[in-house]
Amino acid sequence: MKKNLPTRPAGSNRSLVHLMPLVLLLAIAPTVVVAQAELAEMPLNSHVKRYGSGWQCDRGYQEIDGACAAVEVPANAYLSDSSYGRDWECARGYRPADEACTLVGIPANAFLSSNGREWECDRGHEQVDQSCVAIKLPAHAYLSDSSYGRIWECDRGYRETEKACVAVTAPAHAFLDSRGRDWECDRGYQRADQSCVAVKLPANAYFGSSGVRWKCERGYRKQNKSCVTIEIPHEGYLASSGRAWECNRGYRKSGESCAAVAVPANGYLSSSGRDWQCDRSYKKSGPLCVALEIPPNAHVGSTGNNWTCKSGYQRRGEGCISKDG
């Protein structure tokens, strides 16, 4: 027999729905009251912070004891957008001094620097204390563009000596170097103190890229201070370097001559042409090629000059045994 369960009065669900807005309002009411209280305490010339809670002073005002007081901007200054340091900055051409902006005093032959707070001397002038004096250029010199070191450089063909530019005196068979501050000897000459002396070039030789060192012509080799002919033996030829000789294919060097490579039966010349190899199924044995002795269950290896066991067998001594024992 089923029991009669208590039922919810008709219309009770609708009553709960109507109560939900009231519950939410009661939940947020304290927050709204606190926010309204904070806004009520905002001083003049302030506004609600864009992020977080509370307030902050308007531009041009600063917080002092819970109030927003106007920033006192001195003459020749403007409000700063910086979040730290001063609330104002001096205009270009002025520099801060205590709570004021003083004019930057620019001496003759100077200009205001890029930061607007200092001055720099014009080109051709240098700072001496608080003034700019003309740079005294020596004869045969010009102003340098370098930001360090000397402020002037000597013309090409002159070198610096203390406070003057002296002419570079190039001796016979010499020329000015790329910098124009010194000299170099012509090709075929080398420096000796303050002069250029000729390099002795032997017969059948030529100067290398340095213009001082020499090399022997092709077909000649260096011997002491001369170039001697390279003697090429029978069945030989001049190597690609031109400084030595090599033997023709089928011959090998033997002292100062070329000896024929003796290829045995069942052999052939190697790729170098200076030695020999055995045919497949043969191996070297002294000066001969002998046939491989291949045991049962083996075959010629990949090189062609040895043997290896077939699959399922392993080598033991000079035979192949089953891996299964």
C-alpha positions as CSV (number, residue, x, y, z in Angstrom):
1,M,0.0,0.0,0.0
2,K,1.6,3.3,-1.1
3,K,2.0,6.1,1.5
4,N,0.8,9.5,0.7
5,L,3.9,11.8,0.4
6,P,3.6,15.4,1.5
7,T,3.3,17.7,-1.5
8,R,4.5,21.2,-2.0
9,P,1.8,23.8,-1.9
10,A,0.7,25.0,-5.3
11,G,2.5,28.2,-6.4
12,S,5.5,27.8,-3.9
13,N,8.0,27.6,-6.9
14,R,6.8,30.9,-8.2
15,S,7.3,32.5,-4.8
16,L,11.0,31.3,-4.7
17,V,11.6,32.8,-8.1
18,H,10.2,36.2,-6.9
19,L,12.4,36.1,-3.8
20,M,15.8,35.6,-5.7
21,P,16.3,39.2,-6.7
22,L,15.7,40.3,-3.1
23,V,18.3,37.7,-1.9
24,L,20.9,39.0,-4.4
25,L,20.2,42.6,-3.5
26,L,20.8,41.9,0.2
27,A,24.0,40.1,-0.6
28,I,25.6,43.0,-2.5
29,A,24.1,45.7,-0.4
30,P,27.1,45.9,2.0
31,T,29.6,46.2,-0.9
32,V,27.6,49.0,-2.5
33,V,27.4,50.7,0.9
34,V,31.2,50.5,1.4
35,A,31.8,51.7,-2.2
36,Q,29.5,54.6,-1.7
37,A,31.2,55.4,1.6
38,E,34.6,55.5,-0.2
39,L,33.3,57.8,-3.0
40,A,31.7,60.0,-0.3
41,E,35.2,60.5,1.2
42,M,36.9,61.4,-2.2
43,P,38.5,64.9,-1.9
44,L,38.1,67.6,-4.5
45,N,40.2,67.3,-7.7
46,S,40.3,63.5,-7.5
47,H,38.7,60.5,-9.4
48,V,38.0,56.8,-9.0
49,K,41.0,54.7,-9.9
50,R,40.7,52.9,-13.2
51,Y,42.0,49.7,-11.7
52,G,41.5,48.4,-8.2
53,S,39.6,50.4,-5.5
54,G,39.9,53.9,-4.1
55,W,40.7,57.2,-5.7
56,Q,43.6,59.2,-7.0
57,C,44.3,62.9,-7.6
58,D,43.6,64.5,-11.0
59,R,46.5,65.5,-13.3
60,G,48.2,68.6,-11.9
61,Y,47.4,67.6,-8.3
62,Q,49.2,65.6,-5.7
63,E,48.0,63.9,-2.5
64,I,48.9,65.6,0.7
65,D,47.3,64.4,4.0
66,G,44.2,62.9,2.3
67,A,43.6,65.9,0.1
68,C,44.6,66.8,-3.5
69,A,46.7,70.0,-3.6
70,A,47.7,71.7,-6.9
71,V,51.2,70.9,-8.1
72,E,53.3,74.1,-8.0
73,V,54.9,74.3,-11.5
74,P,57.7,76.8,-11.6
75,A,58.3,79.2,-14.5
76,N,59.7,77.6,-17.7
77,A,58.5,74.1,-16.6
78,Y,55.6,71.8,-17.5
79,L,53.8,68.9,-15.8
80,S,55.5,65.6,-16.0
81,D,53.9,62.3,-17.0
82,S,56.4,60.3,-14.9
83,S,55.1,58.1,-12.2
84,Y,58.2,58.8,-10.0
85,G,60.5,61.7,-9.3
86,R,59.4,65.3,-9.8
87,D,55.9,66.1,-10.9
88,W,57.3,68.7,-13.3
89,E,60.2,69.0,-15.8
90,C,62.0,72.0,-17.0
91,A,61.4,73.2,-20.6
92,R,64.2,72.7,-23.2
93,G,67.0,75.2,-22.6
94,Y,66.5,75.2,-18.8
95,R,67.8,72.9,-16.1
96,P,66.3,72.2,-12.6
97,A,67.9,74.1,-9.6
98,D,66.2,73.3,-6.3
99,E,62.5,74.1,-7.0
100,A,63.0,76.3,-10.0
101,C,64.2,76.1,-13.6
102,T,67.3,78.2,-14.5
103,L,68.4,79.1,-18.0
104,V,71.2,77.1,-19.6
105,G,74.0,79.6,-20.3
106,I,75.4,78.8,-23.7
107,P,78.8,80.3,-24.4
108,A,80.0,81.6,-27.8
109,N,80.6,78.9,-30.4
110,A,78.4,76.4,-28.7
111,F,74.9,74.9,-29.0
112,L,72.2,73.2,-26.9
113,S,72.8,69.4,-26.6
114,S,70.1,66.9,-27.5
115,N,68.8,66.5,-23.9
116,G,68.2,70.3,-23.7
117,R,69.9,70.6,-20.4
118,E,73.6,70.9,-21.4
119,W,75.6,72.5,-24.2
120,E,78.3,71.3,-26.6
121,C,81.0,73.2,-28.6
122,D,80.6,73.8,-32.3
123,R,82.7,71.7,-34.7
124,G,86.2,73.2,-34.8
125,H,86.1,74.2,-31.1
126,E,86.8,72.4,-27.8
127,Q,85.6,73.0,-24.3
128,V,87.9,74.8,-21.9
129,D,86.3,75.3,-18.5
130,Q,83.0,77.0,-19.4
131,S,83.9,78.3,-22.8
132,C,84.6,77.0,-26.3
133,V,87.9,77.9,-27.9
134,A,89.0,77.3,-31.5
135,I,91.0,74.2,-32.2
136,K,94.5,75.1,-33.5
137,L,95.1,72.8,-36.5
138,P,98.7,72.2,-37.5
139,A,99.8,72.6,-41.1
140,H,98.6,69.6,-43.3
141,A,95.9,68.5,-40.9
142,Y,92.1,68.4,-40.8
143,L,89.4,68.0,-38.2
144,S,88.7,64.3,-37.2
145,D,85.2,62.8,-37.1
146,S,86.2,60.5,-34.3
147,S,84.5,60.8,-30.9
148,Y,87.7,59.8,-29.1
149,G,91.4,60.2,-29.5
150,R,92.9,63.1,-31.4
151,I,90.4,65.8,-32.7
152,W,92.5,66.2,-35.8
153,E,94.4,64.0,-38.3
154,C,97.2,64.5,-40.7
155,D,96.7,64.7,-44.5
156,R,97.7,61.7,-46.6
157,G,101.4,61.6,-47.0
158,Y,102.0,63.1,-43.5
159,R,102.3,61.5,-40.1
160,E,101.6,62.8,-36.6
161,T,104.6,63.9,-34.5
162,E,103.6,65.4,-31.1
163,K,101.6,68.5,-32.2
164,A,102.6,68.7,-35.9
165,C,102.3,66.8,-39.2
166,V,105.5,65.9,-40.9
167,A,105.9,64.6,-44.4
168,V,106.4,60.9,-45.0
169,T,109.6,60.5,-47.0
170,A,109.4,57.4,-49.2
171,P,112.8,56.1,-50.4
172,A,113.5,54.9,-53.9
173,H,111.4,51.9,-55.0
174,A,108.7,52.6,-52.4
175,F,105.2,53.9,-52.2
176,L,102.7,55.2,-49.6
177,D,100.7,52.5,-47.8
178,S,96.9,52.4,-47.8
179,R,96.6,54.7,-44.7
180,G,99.0,57.2,-46.1
181,R,101.0,57.4,-42.9
182,D,103.9,55.2,-43.9
183,W,105.5,53.6,-46.9
184,E,106.0,50.1,-48.4
185,C,108.6,48.7,-50.8
186,D,107.7,47.9,-54.4
187,R,107.3,44.3,-55.6
188,G,110.7,42.6,-55.7
189,Y,112.1,44.9,-53.0
190,Q,112.3,44.5,-49.2
191,R,112.6,47.0,-46.4
192,A,116.1,47.5,-44.8
193,D,116.1,50.3,-42.3
194,Q,114.9,53.4,-44.2
195,S,115.5,52.1,-47.7
196,C,114.3,49.4,-50.1
197,V,116.8,46.8,-51.4
198,A,116.3,44.4,-54.3
199,V,115.5,40.8,-53.6
200,K,117.8,38.4,-55.4
201,L,115.7,36.3,-57.7
202,P,117.4,33.1,-58.9
203,A,117.0,31.7,-62.4
204,N,113.7,29.9,-63.1
205,A,111.9,31.6,-60.2
206,Y,109.2,34.2,-59.7
207,F,107.9,36.3,-56.8
208,G,104.9,35.1,-54.8
209,S,101.9,37.2,-53.7
210,S,103.9,39.0,-51.0
211,G,106.3,40.4,-53.7
212,V,109.2,39.5,-51.5
213,R,109.3,35.7,-51.2
214,W,110.0,33.7,-54.4
215,K,109.0,30.3,-55.8
216,C,110.5,28.0,-58.4
217,E,108.9,27.7,-61.8
218,R,107.0,24.5,-62.7
219,G,109.5,21.7,-63.3
220,Y,112.0,23.1,-60.9
221,R,112.5,22.7,-57.1
222,K,114.1,24.9,-54.5
223,Q,117.6,24.0,-53.4
224,N,119.3,26.4,-51.1
225,K,119.0,29.8,-52.9
226,S,118.5,28.4,-56.4
227,C,116.0,26.5,-58.5
228,V,117.2,23.1,-59.9
229,T,115.6,21.0,-62.6
230,I,113.4,18.1,-61.5
231,E,114.8,14.9,-62.9
232,I,111.9,12.7,-64.1
233,P,112.7,9.0,-64.4
234,H,111.5,6.6,-67.1
235,E,107.8,5.8,-66.7
236,G,107.4,9.0,-64.6
237,Y,105.7,12.4,-65.1
238,L,105.6,15.8,-63.5
239,A,103.0,16.0,-60.6
240,S,100.2,18.6,-60.6
241,S,102.1,20.7,-58.1
242,G,105.0,21.1,-60.6
243,R,107.4,20.5,-57.7
244,A,107.7,16.7,-57.8
245,W,107.2,13.6,-60.0
246,E,104.9,10.6,-59.9
247,C,105.0,7.2,-61.6
248,N,102.7,6.1,-64.3
249,R,99.9,3.7,-63.6
250,G,101.3,0.2,-63.2
251,Y,104.5,1.5,-61.7
252,R,105.6,2.5,-58.1
253,K,108.4,4.7,-56.8
254,S,111.6,2.9,-56.0
255,G,114.3,5.4,-54.9
256,E,114.7,7.8,-57.8
257,S,113.1,5.5,-60.4
258,C,109.8,3.9,-61.3
259,A,109.6,0.1,-60.9
260,A,106.8,-2.0,-62.6
261,V,104.1,-3.4,-60.3
262,A,104.4,-7.2,-60.6
263,V,100.7,-8.5,-60.7
264,P,100.5,-12.2,-60.0
265,A,98.1,-14.7,-61.6
266,N,94.5,-14.2,-60.4
267,G,95.3,-10.6,-59.5
268,Y,94.7,-7.0,-60.8
269,L,96.0,-3.4,-60.4
270,S,94.4,-1.5,-57.5
271,S,92.6,1.8,-58.2
272,S,95.7,3.7,-57.2
273,G,97.7,1.9,-59.9
274,R,100.6,1.6,-57.4
275,D,99.7,-1.9,-56.0
276,W,97.7,-5.0,-56.8
277,Q,94.7,-6.9,-55.4
278,C,93.5,-10.5,-55.7
279,D,90.4,-11.5,-57.7
280,R,87.3,-12.6,-55.9
281,S,87.7,-16.0,-54.1
282,Y,91.5,-15.4,-53.9
283,K,93.6,-13.9,-51.1
284,K,97.1,-12.5,-50.9
285,S,99.9,-14.8,-49.8
286,G,103.2,-13.1,-50.2
287,P,103.7,-12.2,-53.9
288,L,100.9,-14.6,-55.0
289,C,97.1,-14.9,-55.1
290,V,95.9,-18.3,-53.7
291,A,92.4,-19.7,-53.8
292,L,90.3,-19.4,-50.7
293,E,89.7,-22.7,-48.8
294,I,86.0,-22.4,-48.0
295,P,84.8,-24.8,-45.3
296,P,81.3,-26.5,-45.4
297,N,78.4,-24.1,-44.5
298,A,80.4,-21.1,-45.5
299,H,80.5,-18.7,-48.5
300,V,82.8,-16.0,-49.9
301,G,82.5,-12.8,-47.8
302,S,81.6,-9.3,-49.0
303,T,85.2,-8.3,-49.8
304,G,85.7,-11.3,-52.0
305,N,89.0,-12.2,-50.3
306,N,87.7,-14.0,-47.2
307,W,84.9,-16.3,-46.2
308,T,82.0,-16.1,-43.7
309,C,79.6,-18.7,-42.2
310,K,76.1,-19.1,-43.5
311,S,73.1,-18.0,-41.5
312,G,72.6,-20.3,-38.5
313,Y,76.3,-21.1,-38.2
314,Q,79.2,-19.5,-36.4
315,R,82.9,-19.5,-37.0
316,R,85.2,-21.7,-34.9
317,G,88.8,-21.9,-36.0
318,E,88.8,-22.6,-39.7
319,G,85.3,-24.1,-39.8
320,C,81.6,-23.3,-39.2
321,I,79.5,-25.0,-36.5
322,S,75.8,-24.8,-35.9
323,K,74.6,-22.2,-33.4
324,D,72.2,-24.8,-32.0
325,G,75.1,-26.9,-30.9
